Amino acid sequence: MYQTKIYITTDSSSPKATEKHYGYVLECMVGGEAKTREGFGKVTGTYHQAVLTALAEALGRFNQSCEVCICTEDDFVLNMLERNLAIWAGNEFLTSKKKPVANQEEWMRIWSLSNKHLILTSPGKHEYTGWLQGEIEKRKEQENV
């Protein structure tokens, strides 16, 4: 099973629903050498929605089962991945009060994409944080030209 990492960064950790830009790097060791791919996008929503959207896009790029370590500063998303995602899936993504979980669509997509992988998490800044932030800013500037 391949060992891979997904590094995610956003331009804002504000909980308010605003336009947020995100970036991710996929890293996989092939023949002892790190191979990377990246992706960038934007979403109007909360910080968690931006991270979830980036994660779903990144998971959607895998074409075989892998051990995937997800690296992000969003502790909430990582905790929910580890502790609640399987429970939510078993309850049709409804809370104990029978209301849809927040960001239900994103969580459902992540559940369907992550089932074939072994998911691990790593909270906090990571080796691509600075590079991703710089790339996000460059892309935002290009949008405004």
N, C-alpha and C positions, 0 to 999 in steps of 0.2 A: 504494500500500500504506500503510495507516494505521501511524503510529508510536505505540506504546504502551509503558507501563512497568508492571511488577508490583513493588510494594514489599512485602517480607515481614519480619515481626518476630515473635519468640516471647518468652514470659515467662522462659525458662530456656535456657541453652546447655549444661546439664549433659549429659554423655554417658550417664548412667544412664537406664534406662527407667522413667520416672515420668509422671504426668499433666502434659502440657504444653499450654499455651494458645498460640494463634497468631492473627495477624491479617494481612491483606493489603489493599493498596489497588491498584486498577487505575486507571491514568490514561491518557487518550487526548485528543489535541488535535482538537477539532471546530470548524471555522470560526474558528481562532485562539484558541479558548477551551478551557481544560483541563476535561474532564469526568471525574469520579471515581466509582468504586463500591468498596465495601469488603466484606470478609467476615471472619468470626471463627469459631473452632472450637477443639476440644480433641482430643487424642489421647493414649493411653498408649503411650509409646515414647521413643526417643532424640531428641536435638536435631535430628539430620538427618531423622528420620522426621517430625517436626513441620513442618520447612521443606518437605520433599517433599510432604507432605499439603496444605499451604497452596498450594504451587505448582501441584499437580494441580487443586485446586479452582479456582484463578484461571484457569488455562489452559482449563478446562472451560467457562468463561463466554464465551469468544470465539466469535462465529458467522461469522467470515471470517478469511482469512489476514492476518497483520499482521507488522510488524517489532516484536518484543517484547524489551525490555530488562528483565532480571530483576535486581533490586536487593535484596541481603541481606548480612548479616554472615557467613553460612555459606560460607566460602571453599571448603570441601570439596565441597559440593553444586555450586557454580559451576564448579569445576575438573572435576568428573566430567561435568557437562553438556557442557562444551567439549571434553574430551579422550576420554572413555570411553563416553558414551551410545551413539553410533553403533556402536562396536566391540561393546559388550555386546549390542545389538540383533542384530547380525550373528551373534553366538554364542549366540542364544536366551537371553540374560541369564544366561549361565554364565561363571564365571571360567576362566582358563587351566587350572585344575585340575579343571574340569568340575563345580564346585559352584555353586549359585545365588549371584548377587551379593547383597550385603547390601541389604535393603529392595527386593527384586526386584519385588514387586507395585507399589510406588510408582513405581519406575523404568520399569516396563512401561507404566503408565498415562501417565506424563509423555512417554514416547517416542511413544505413539499420539496424544497431544494436541498435541505440539510439531511433528510432521512437516510440517504445512502452514504453519508460521511460520518467519521468519528470527529465530533466537534470538541475542541479545547478552547480556552479563553486566556487572554493575557491583558490585564487592565493597565492603563497609563499611557504615557508618551512612548513612542517607539522610534526605531531608527529612521523611519521615513516621515516623521511628523513635520520637521522643518522643510523638507523638500516638497511634500504635498502642499503645505501652506503656501509656499512660494509659487507653485504651479497654479494653485487655485486663484491666487491674487493676479497672476499674469493673465489668466483666462478671463477674469472679471474685467480687467482693464481693456482687453481686446473686445469684449462685448460692448463697452462704452465708447469705442472709437467710431 
